């Protein structure tokens, strides 16, 4: 029947207890009971504002997601849906629980009805009486259980006229008693059957086909007779109704008038109608000389509504008191006449609150059971690390955030400290009604938002120091915006063609007027696309040079350098600074006499000593190696001849290790447009050439840009009269490049001095 399983009361954690001890801020008109507490003014809907008070006591615990179904004198009944639903009685005194062996119904008392096989079991949870069993087989199939009042079952039954009757079923002296409620029409369709009424009474909403509006009937359970009726303006049975010793209350809802709170004196007096606006279900309750109302479900809502708050309105003055920030179902009547509402406050969190009147007749809310969940949206955790290495996982990093509830808008902002460039993202979960904590999955692929004037997809994020901020804004408007912040550092390994310290390859273009521009690339992993969204002017006067190459980091710093040759044969280095606007330090002269060479390339470590080297082919076809020293002042050692016959080529490009052999390689294009691969041996020399393919004379420039697509291998960008193309390396010397893919970006005329 019922399995008794005492469970020790799980008290609130220290963190929740600390919350209970905090006085609510001015944005939430609630004041905790404490010595010399200062009352906060509450706006009135109609009449003077009245102070709301939330009383502090040590509550018992309920599981998150449990739903209140009934309240008695000694405890309360909750249910939890799921694969294994359960119904559980919890004692107020010590938090011990008793789990029901079957579906259970409360009765606004300590009696709980449990469905078990062919029987209804009525159990007094206070221990004051033995269980009572009602045989369900004694009731025909048209009996439908609607409510339990004490030990009486309230059931609707199909009558002989084809309508529906209301029956009271119980046991008297061990015998089944079945009473038909008198005073109700035979053709009634019943809406709510509410025990939100004085003890021993039931409030019923119904319609009949001959009437255009619904009616209320107050029923005496002892006599089984209707003692009072009232017409309403609703054309359907009312869902939420309430009765007290002096008044009836209900909500009339229409598209035209919106939500209307109606309070009528018992008997024949005229009702008062208070327009509250909007549209939706309004839960109403009566408590002494106060009517309570709220739009239920505000805790899970995805838009604000002022009626989410559980508000008490004085029947005498019209003054209002805010009691809870939201409620799930409104209040449930307890045997002592108080109400117990399931909901929450920003100050104390989610749980059950008893609504009662203090010695001055003012309504107060006292938490009696806590689920340990915050009512305000809370950021519970995140995965933002202190160091982000964008060379890993192809530059994608998880920035997942866990929040206390899903009906919020999450905003993440990352800011590069030096440049103040930002990346922001906003996420709203698809199903905001899911209960409990939610982890929002967000990935950052190392990008910035575009700045004014920038085009394309995005700009790759710079290395260095960042700050981050996460904001969670409640969609229902309940509680403040949650915010956490911190700092992290972005790091990457050195990239030979990265001049802005953002890990992505750049192309440097010298146009016909001598202006140097930096084209910053950005790669989208999801569509395998390379973009050139940002173009920055770097300087002027570069027409004095006729050879350009980007060998990498010559001087041992963390940034890539470039090498130029002027028209008199002087060789110059520009040390990289890694700053986007001014990427290079003033030039330094390496030495004269370089006019003997017609081809110069850098970008590979040909002798495997960890330093980039330079290759130069003279006009007689000799190929010379200048190994790197690691010193920007004297960046190259004495030249060494490593071959002849290179006059057949019109371009040579040091591409790095594209063939997967472990040494850096070289490609050379002959005058017929055929590209050849020279595999590096790692000692400054090359193996015999291998033909790659023809048609490469369609391009004016071939640039070894490094790893453009984030796969860990260096790639080649080819640029001519049309757009730029990327040839991704395969790591296979037999076919070192994959088929070309177009890139997106605005390019200058092919008639420029250099692209490198």
C-alpha positions in Angstrom: 0.0 0.0 0.0 2.3 2.8 1.3 6.0 2.3 1.9 7.1 4.4 4.8 10.7 5.4 4.3 12.0 8.0 6.9 14.6 10.2 5.4 16.7 12.6 7.4 15.9 16.2 6.7 18.4 17.7 4.3 19.0 21.2 5.5 20.0 24.0 3.2 23.7 24.4 2.4 25.6 27.2 3.8 25.4 29.1 0.5 21.6 29.0 0.5 21.5 29.9 4.2 23.7 32.9 3.4 21.2 34.0 0.8 18.3 33.9 3.3 20.2 36.3 5.5 20.5 39.0 2.8 18.1 41.9 2.7 16.5 42.3 -0.7 17.8 45.2 -2.8 15.7 48.1 -3.9 14.9 46.5 -7.2 12.9 43.7 -5.4 10.2 45.0 -3.0 10.6 42.3 -0.4 12.0 42.7 3.2 13.1 39.8 5.3 12.0 39.8 8.9 14.8 40.9 11.1 15.3 43.3 14.0 14.8 46.9 12.9 14.2 45.8 9.3 13.4 48.7 7.0 10.2 48.3 4.9 10.3 48.7 1.2 7.5 50.6 -0.6 5.5 48.5 -3.0 3.6 50.0 -6.0 -0.1 49.6 -5.7 -2.3 48.5 -8.6 -5.2 50.4 -7.1 -4.8 52.2 -3.7 -2.0 52.8 -1.4 1.2 50.6 -1.5 1.7 48.2 1.4 4.9 46.6 2.6 5.5 43.0 1.8 7.4 40.8 4.3 9.1 37.4 3.7 9.6 35.6 7.0 12.8 33.7 7.5 12.8 30.2 9.1 14.7 27.0 8.5 12.8 25.2 5.7 12.8 21.5 5.0 13.9 20.2 1.6 12.2 19.1 -1.6 13.8 17.7 -4.7 14.3 20.1 -7.7 11.4 19.5 -10.1 9.0 18.2 -7.5 5.5 19.7 -7.8 3.3 20.5 -4.9 -0.2 18.8 -5.1 -1.7 19.2 -1.6 -1.0 20.6 1.8 -2.1 19.2 5.2 -1.6 20.1 8.8 1.5 18.0 9.4 3.0 17.9 5.9 2.5 18.2 2.1 2.3 16.0 -0.9 4.6 16.4 -4.0 5.0 14.5 -7.2 7.9 14.2 -9.6 7.3 13.1 -13.2 9.7 11.1 -15.3 10.5 7.5 -16.2 9.7 6.5 -12.7 7.2 9.0 -11.3 6.6 9.1 -7.6 4.4 10.8 -5.0 5.8 11.6 -1.7 4.6 13.0 1.6 7.0 15.3 3.5 6.6 16.2 7.2 7.0 19.9 8.1 8.4 19.0 11.5 11.6 17.1 10.4 11.5 16.7 6.6 11.1 13.0 6.8 9.3 11.5 3.8 6.9 8.7 2.9 6.7 7.5 -0.6 3.4 6.3 -2.0 3.0 3.0 -3.8 0.9 4.3 -6.6 -0.6 7.5 -8.0 -1.6 9.8 -5.1 -4.1 12.7 -4.6 -4.1 15.2 -1.8 -7.2 16.5 0.0 -6.3 19.8 1.6 -5.7 17.7 4.8 -3.4 15.0 6.1 -5.4 12.4 4.2 -3.8 11.1 0.9 -5.6 9.0 -1.6 -3.5 6.4 -3.4 -4.6 4.5 -6.5 -3.6 0.8 -6.1 -5.0 -1.8 -8.4 -8.7 -1.9 -8.1 -8.8 0.1 -4.9 -8.6 3.7 -3.6 -6.6 3.8 -0.3 -7.3 6.7 2.0 -4.3 7.1 4.3 -4.2 9.5 7.2 -0.5 10.7 7.1 -0.7 12.1 10.6 -1.1 8.6 11.9 -4.4 9.4 13.5 -6.5 6.7 11.8 -6.3 3.4 10.0 -6.3 3.3 6.2 -9.7 3.3 4.5 -10.1 1.2 1.3 -12.8 1.9 -1.4 -13.3 -0.8 -4.0 -13.1 0.8 -7.4 -14.9 -2.1 -9.0 -18.0 -1.0 -7.1 -18.1 2.1 -9.2 -19.0 1.8 -12.9 -16.8 3.0 -15.7 -18.4 6.5 -15.9 -17.1 7.5 -12.5 -14.2 9.9 -12.9 -12.2 11.1 -9.9 -12.0 15.0 -9.8 -11.0 15.8 -6.3 -10.6 14.6 -2.8 -12.0 16.5 0.2 -10.9 15.0 3.4 -12.0 11.4 3.2 -14.6 12.2 0.5 -14.0 11.5 -3.2 -15.5 14.0 -5.6 -16.4 12.3 -8.9 -18.2 13.2 -12.0 -20.7 10.6 -13.3 -22.6 10.3 -16.5 -26.3 10.5 -15.7 -29.4 8.9 -17.4 -30.2 12.2 -19.2 -26.8 12.0 -21.0 -25.3 14.8 -18.9 -23.0 14.7 -15.9 -23.7 14.7 -12.2 -21.3 15.5 -9.3 -21.1 12.7 -6.7 -19.5 12.4 -3.2 -18.2 8.9 -2.5 -17.0 7.9 0.9 -17.4 5.2 3.6 -19.7 5.4 6.6 -19.3 2.7 9.2 -17.5 0.5 6.7 -20.1 0.8 4.1 -19.7 2.6 0.7 -21.8 5.8 0.5 -22.5 7.4 -2.9 -24.3 10.8 -2.8 -25.4 12.9 -5.8 -24.9 16.6 -5.3 -28.2 18.4 -5.5 -28.9 21.8 -7.0 -26.8 21.3 -10.1 -28.3 21.1 -13.6 -28.3 17.7 -15.3 -26.7 19.0 -18.5 -23.7 20.7 -16.8 -20.1 20.6 -18.1 -17.8 21.0 -15.2 -14.6 23.1 -15.2 -12.7 23.5 -12.0 -13.7 21.5 -8.9 -11.8 23.6 -6.2 -11.2 23.0 -2.6 -9.9 26.6 -2.3 -12.9 27.2 -0.1 -13.9 27.3 3.6 -13.6 24.0 5.4 -16.2 21.5 4.4 -17.1 23.3 1.2 -16.3 22.8 -2.5 -16.4 25.5 -5.3 -17.4 24.2 -8.7 -17.4 26.0 -12.1 -19.7 24.7 -14.8 -21.5 25.6 -18.0 -24.8 24.5 -19.5 -25.7 24.5 -23.2 -28.6 26.9 -22.7 -26.4 29.6 -21.1 -23.8 31.8 -22.7 -21.6 32.2 -19.6 -20.3 29.9 -16.9 -21.6 29.7 -13.3 -20.1 29.1 -9.9 -21.6 26.8 -7.3 -20.6 26.6 -3.7 -21.3 23.1 -2.4 -21.7 21.9 1.2 -19.8 18.6 1.4 -21.7 17.4 4.5 -25.2 17.8 3.0 -24.2 17.3 -0.6 -26.2 20.4 -1.6 -25.5 23.6 -3.5 -25.8 26.5 -1.1 -24.9 29.4 -3.4 -24.5 30.1 -7.1 -23.1 33.0 -9.1 -23.1 34.0 -12.8 -19.9 35.0 -14.4 -19.1 36.7 -17.7 -16.8 33.9 -18.9 -18.2 31.8 -21.8 -16.2 28.7 -20.7 -15.9 27.0 -17.3 -13.5 28.8 -15.1 -10.1 27.3 -14.3 -9.2 29.2 -11.1 -11.8 30.0 -8.5 -11.7 30.7 -4.8 -14.2 31.2 -2.0 -13.9 32.5 1.6 -16.4 33.1 4.3 -17.3 36.5 2.8 -16.3 36.5 -0.9 -16.0 34.6 -4.2 -13.1 35.4 -6.6 -12.3 34.3 -10.1 -10.6 35.5 -13.3 -12.4 36.4 -16.5 -10.2 36.2 -19.5 -11.0 37.5 -23.0 -9.1 38.8 -26.0 -10.9 42.1 -25.8 -10.7 42.9 -22.1 -7.7 40.8 -21.2 -7.3 39.4 -17.7 -9.9 40.6 -15.3 -9.8 39.9 -11.6 -13.4 39.5 -10.2 -14.2 39.7 -6.5 -17.9 39.3 -5.4 -19.4 39.3 -2.0 -21.1 36.2 -0.9 -24.8 36.4 -1.6 -26.2 38.8 -4.2 -23.9 41.8 -4.0 -22.4 43.3 -7.2 -18.9 42.0 -8.1 -15.9 44.3 -8.4 -13.9 43.8 -11.7 -10.3 44.9 -11.8 -8.7 45.0 -15.3 -5.2 43.7 -15.2 -4.5 43.6 -18.9 -2.8 41.1 -21.1 -4.1 37.6 -21.8 -3.6 34.3 -20.1 -4.5 32.2 -17.1 -4.7 34.1 -13.8 -4.7 32.1 -10.6 -6.8 33.7 -7.8 -7.0 32.9 -4.1 -8.7 34.5 -1.1 -7.1 34.9 2.3 -9.0 36.9 4.9 -9.6 40.4 3.5 -7.1 39.9 0.7 -7.4 38.5 -2.8 -4.2 37.0 -4.2 -3.5 36.7 -7.9 -0.7 35.7 -10.2 -0.1 34.6 -13.8 1.4 31.1 -13.1 4.5 29.8 -14.8 6.6 32.9 -14.7 9.6 31.0 -13.5 9.9 29.3 -16.9 8.5 32.1 -19.1 10.5 33.6 -21.9 9.1 37.0 -21.8 8.3 39.4 -18.9 4.8 40.0 -17.4 4.1 42.1 -14.3 1.5 39.6 -13.2 4.1 36.8 -12.7 4.5 38.1 -9.1 2.1 36.7 -6.5 0.3 39.8 -5.4 -2.1 40.4 -2.5 -4.8 43.1 -2.9 -6.7 44.5 0.0 -10.5 44.1 -0.4 -10.9 47.1 1.8 -8.4 49.7 0.4 -7.1 48.3 -2.9 -3.5 48.4 -1.6 -1.3 45.7 -3.0 1.5 43.6 -1.5 4.1 41.7 -3.5 4.7 38.3 -1.9 6.6 36.1 -4.4 8.5 36.9 -7.6 6.7 34.1 -9.3 4.5 31.1 -8.6 3.9 27.8 -10.4 0.2 27.3 -9.6 -0.9 30.0 -7.2 -1.8 29.0 -3.6 -3.2 25.8 -2.2 -5.4 26.0 0.9 -4.1 24.4 4.1 -6.4 23.2 6.8 -5.6 26.2 9.0 -6.9 28.5 6.3 -3.4 29.7 5.2 -2.2 29.2 1.6 0.9 27.4 0.5 2.3 28.5 -2.9 5.1 26.9 -4.9 7.4 29.5 -6.5 10.3 31.7 -5.6 11.8 35.0 -4.6 15.0 36.5 -5.7 16.1 36.7 -2.1 15.4 33.1 -0.9 15.1 31.0 -4.1 12.7 28.2 -5.1 10.5 26.3 -2.8 7.2 26.3 -0.9 6.0 29.4 0.8 3.2 29.6 3.4 1.1 32.7 2.8 -0.6 33.8 6.1 -1.7 36.9 7.9 0.4 38.5 10.7 -1.0 40.0 13.9 -1.8 43.2 12.0 -3.7 41.3 9.3 -1.0 41.8 6.7 -0.1 39.0 4.3 3.4 37.5 4.8 5.3 34.8 3.0 7.3 32.2 4.9 9.5 29.6 3.1 8.6 26.2 4.5 10.5 24.0 2.0 13.4 24.7 -0.3 14.6 23.0 -3.5 18.0 24.7 -3.2 17.5 26.3 -6.6 18.0 30.0 -7.1 15.0 32.0 -8.5 17.3 34.6 -10.1 19.3 33.3 -13.1 22.7 32.3 -11.8 25.9 31.4 -13.7 27.0 28.1 -12.2 30.1 27.5 -14.2 32.1 27.9 -17.4 34.9 26.4 -19.4 36.9 29.5 -20.2 40.6 28.5 -19.5 43.3 30.9 -18.3 45.4 30.1 -21.4 43.9 29.4 -24.9 46.2 27.8 -27.4 44.6 28.5 -30.8 47.1 26.2 -32.5 45.2 23.2 -31.0 42.0 21.7 -32.4 42.3 23.9 -35.5 41.8 27.0 -33.5 38.4 26.1 -32.0 37.9 26.4 -28.2 34.9 25.5 -26.1 33.5 28.3 -24.0 30.5 26.4 -22.5 28.5 28.0 -19.8 26.2 26.4 -17.2 23.3 28.5 -16.0 20.7 27.8 -13.4 17.8 27.9 -15.8 17.4 28.0 -19.6 15.0 30.9 -20.0 17.7 33.5 -20.3 19.8 35.2 -23.0 23.5 34.4 -22.7 26.1 36.9 -23.9 29.8 36.2 -24.0 32.2 39.0 -24.8 36.0 38.5 -25.3 38.1 41.7 -25.5 41.7 41.9 -26.6 43.3 44.2 -24.1 45.8 46.0 -26.3 43.6 46.6 -29.3 40.1 46.5 -27.6 39.0 44.3 -30.5 36.1 42.1 -29.4 34.2 38.9 -30.2 30.7 38.6 -28.9 28.1 35.9 -29.2 24.5 35.7 -28.0 22.7 32.4 -27.3 19.1 31.6 -26.2 18.3 27.9 -25.7 15.7 26.5 -28.1 13.6 25.0 -25.3 13.4 27.6 -22.6 10.8 25.6 -20.7 13.2 22.8 -19.7 13.5 22.9 -15.9 16.8 23.1 -14.0 20.3 23.9 -14.9 21.3 24.1 -18.6 24.8 24.0 -20.2 25.0 26.3 -23.2 27.5 25.0 -25.8 29.5 27.8 -27.4 32.6 27.5 -29.5 35.0 30.3 -30.3 37.0 29.8 -33.5 39.5 32.6 -32.8 37.8 35.5 -34.5 36.9 39.1 -33.8 33.7 40.8 -34.8 34.2 43.0 -37.9 35.1 46.6 -37.1 33.5 49.5 -39.0 34.8 49.5 -42.6 35.9 45.9 -42.5 34.3 43.5 -45.0 34.1 39.7 -45.4 33.6 37.1 -42.7 35.8 38.0 -39.7 39.3 38.9 -38.5 41.4 36.3 -36.7 42.0 37.2 -33.1 45.4 38.5 -31.9 47.6 36.7 -29.4 48.1 38.3 -26.0 46.0 39.3 -23.0 42.2 39.3 -23.0 39.4 39.9 -20.7 36.1 38.0 -20.8 32.6 38.7 -19.6 29.6 36.4 -19.4 26.1 37.9 -18.9 22.9 35.9 -18.4 19.8 38.1 -18.8 16.5 36.6 -17.5 13.9 36.5 -20.3 11.1 36.6 -17.8 12.4 39.8 -16.3 12.6 38.1 -12.8 15.8 39.0 -11.0 18.9 40.9 -12.0 21.3 40.2 -14.9 23.9 37.6 -13.8 27.5 38.5 -14.7 30.9 37.0 -14.2 34.2 38.1 -15.7 37.9 37.2 -15.8 41.0 37.2 -18.0 42.9 34.8 -20.2 45.8 34.8 -22.7 45.8 33.6 -26.3 49.0 31.9 -27.4 50.1 30.4 -30.7 53.3 29.1 -32.1 55.3 31.4 -34.5 53.8 31.7 -38.0 56.2 32.7 -40.8 53.6 34.8 -42.6 51.8 36.3 -39.7 52.5 40.0 -39.3 49.6 41.0 -37.0 50.2 38.4 -34.3 46.8 36.7 -34.9 48.0 33.4 -36.1 46.6 33.8 -39.6 48.7 34.3 -42.7 49.0 37.7 -44.2 49.8 38.7 -47.7 51.8 41.9 -48.3 51.0 43.8 -51.5 53.0 46.7 -52.9 50.8 48.4 -55.5 52.0 50.4 -58.5 52.2 53.6 -56.4 54.5 52.1 -53.8 51.9 51.7 -51.1 52.4 48.6 -48.8 49.1 47.0 -47.7 48.6 44.0 -45.4 45.8 41.6 -46.4 44.9 39.6 -43.3 43.4 36.1 -43.9 40.7 34.4 -42.0 39.8 30.7 -42.3 36.3 29.3 -41.7 36.7 25.7 -40.7 33.0 24.8 -41.2 33.0 25.5 -44.9 36.8 25.1 -45.6 37.0 28.7 -46.9 39.8 31.2 -46.8 38.8 34.9 -46.6 40.7 38.2 -46.8 38.4 40.5 -44.7 40.9 43.1 -43.5 43.1 45.3 -45.6 45.4 47.7 -43.7 47.7 50.3 -45.1 51.2 49.8 -43.7 53.3 52.5 -45.5 54.4 54.2 -48.6 57.6 54.5 -50.7 58.1 50.8 -51.2 58.6 51.2 -55.0 62.3 51.6 -54.2 62.5 47.8 -53.9 62.4 45.2 -56.6 62.6 42.0 -54.6 60.6 40.9 -51.5 60.4 37.8 -49.4 59.1 36.8 -46.0 61.5 34.3 -44.5 60.0 34.1 -41.0 61.5 35.1 -37.7 65.1 36.0 -38.4 66.0 37.6 -35.1 64.8 35.2 -32.4 61.7 37.3 -31.4 58.2 36.0 -31.6 57.2 37.8 -34.8 57.9 37.3 -38.5 60.2 39.6 -40.4 60.6 40.5 -44.1 63.5 41.1 -46.4 63.6 43.5 -49.3 66.2 44.4 -52.0 66.5 47.9 -53.3 67.3 48.7 -57.0 70.9 49.4 -56.2 71.4 45.9 -54.8 71.1 46.7 -51.1 69.4 44.1 -48.9 67.3 45.2 -46.0 65.4 43.6 -43.1 62.2 44.8 -41.5 61.8 43.3 -38.1 58.3 42.3 -37.2 56.6 43.8 -34.2 53.3 41.9 -34.3 51.2 45.0 -34.1 48.5 45.2 -36.8 48.7 48.9 -37.6 52.5 49.2 -37.6 53.7 45.7 -38.1 57.4 46.5 -38.8 60.2 48.3 -37.1 62.4 50.7 -39.1 64.5 48.9 -41.7 68.1 47.7 -41.1 70.6 47.1 -43.9 72.1 43.7 -44.3 74.6 44.6 -47.0 75.2 45.5 -50.7 75.8 43.5 -53.8 72.6 41.6 -54.0 71.8 42.9 -57.5 73.6 39.7 -58.9 70.5 37.7 -58.0 67.3 37.6 -60.0 65.4 35.4 -57.6 65.3 35.5 -53.8 63.1 33.4 -51.5 62.9 32.7 -47.8 60.5 30.8 -45.5 62.2 27.5 -45.0 64.6 26.0 -42.6 66.7 24.1 -45.0 69.5 22.9 -42.8 67.2 21.9 -39.8 68.9 24.1 -37.3 65.6 25.8 -36.2 66.4 29.1 -38.0 64.9 30.3 -41.3 67.2 30.5 -44.3 67.4 32.4 -47.6 67.9 31.1 -51.1 69.1 33.3 -54.0 69.5 32.3 -57.7 72.0 34.4 -59.7 71.6 35.4 -63.3 73.9 32.6 -64.4 71.6 30.0 -62.8 73.6 29.3 -59.7 71.6 28.6 -56.5 73.1 29.9 -53.2 72.1 29.2 -49.7 72.3 31.8 -46.9 71.7 30.0 -43.6 70.0 32.0 -40.8 72.0 33.1 -37.8 69.2 34.1 -35.4 70.6 37.6 -35.2 68.5 40.3 -36.8 71.6 42.6 -37.2 73.6 39.9 -39.1 70.8 37.6 -40.1 72.7 35.4 -42.6 75.9 33.5 -42.7 78.3 33.4 -45.7 76.7 32.1 -48.8 77.1 28.5 -50.0 76.5 27.3 -53.5 74.2 24.3 -53.6 73.5 23.9 -57.4 73.4 25.2 -60.9 71.1 25.4 -63.9 68.4 27.3 -62.0 68.1 29.9 -64.8 65.4 27.8 -66.4 63.0 28.9 -63.7 61.2 32.3 -63.4 60.1 31.8 -59.8 61.3 29.8 -56.8 59.4 29.5 -53.6 60.6 28.1 -50.2 57.4 26.4 -49.1 58.3 24.6 -45.9 57.7 20.9 -45.3 54.8 20.2 -47.7 55.7 16.7 -48.6 55.8 15.1 -45.2 59.4 14.0 -45.3 60.5 16.0 -42.2 62.6 18.5 -44.1 61.6 21.8 -45.7 61.1 21.8 -49.5 61.2 24.1 -52.5 59.0 24.5 -55.5 60.2 26.1 -58.8 58.2 27.2 -61.9 59.8 27.0 -65.3 59.1 29.4 -68.2 56.5 27.0 -69.6 54.4 27.2 -66.5 55.4 23.8 -65.1 55.8 23.5 -61.3 58.5 21.3 -59.9 59.1 20.0 -56.4 62.5 19.8 -54.8 62.4 17.7 -51.6 64.7 19.0 -48.9 67.2 16.7 -47.4 67.6 18.7 -44.2 71.3 19.5 -44.9 70.8 22.5 -47.1 70.5 20.5 -50.3 67.7 19.0 -52.3 66.8 15.7 -53.9 66.2 15.5 -57.7 63.2 17.4 -58.9 59.7 15.9 -59.2 57.1 17.3 -61.6 54.0 18.7 -59.9 52.0 19.8 -63.0 51.5 22.5 -65.6 49.4 25.6 -66.0 51.1 27.6 -63.2 52.0 30.5 -65.5 48.4 31.7 -65.0 49.7 33.3 -61.8 51.9 36.3 -61.4 52.8 35.5 -57.8 53.2 32.3 -55.8 53.4 32.9 -52.0 54.3 30.4 -49.3 51.9 31.7 -46.7 52.3 29.0 -44.1 49.4 27.1 -42.6 46.3 28.8 -44.1 43.7 26.1 -43.4 44.8 25.1 -39.8 45.7 21.5 -40.7 49.3 21.8 -39.4 50.9 21.9 -42.9 52.1 24.9 -44.9 50.1 25.9 -47.9 50.6 27.9 -51.1 48.6 31.0 -52.3 48.6 31.7 -56.0 47.6 35.1 -57.3 47.1 36.4 -60.8 44.7 38.5 -62.8 41.6 37.0 -61.0 41.1 36.1 -57.4 43.7 34.5 -55.1 43.6 30.7 -54.8 44.9 28.5 -52.0 46.7 25.2 -52.7 46.6 23.2 -49.5 49.5 20.9 -49.0 48.7 17.2 -48.7 51.8 15.9 -46.9 52.4 13.5 -49.9 55.4 14.2 -52.1 53.8 12.4 -55.1 50.9 14.9 -55.1 51.9 17.7 -52.7 49.0 20.0 -53.3 45.2 19.4 -53.2 43.1 21.0 -55.9 42.9 24.7 -55.6 40.1 26.5 -53.7 39.1 30.0 -54.3 39.4 32.7 -51.6 37.1 35.6 -50.9 38.4 39.1 -50.8 38.9 42.3 -52.7 42.2 42.3 -54.6 44.1 45.1 -56.3 44.9 45.1 -60.0 47.4 42.4 -61.1 49.6 45.4 -62.1 51.3 45.7 -58.8 55.0 45.6 -57.8 54.8 42.6 -55.5 52.7 40.2 -53.6 54.6 38.3 -50.9 
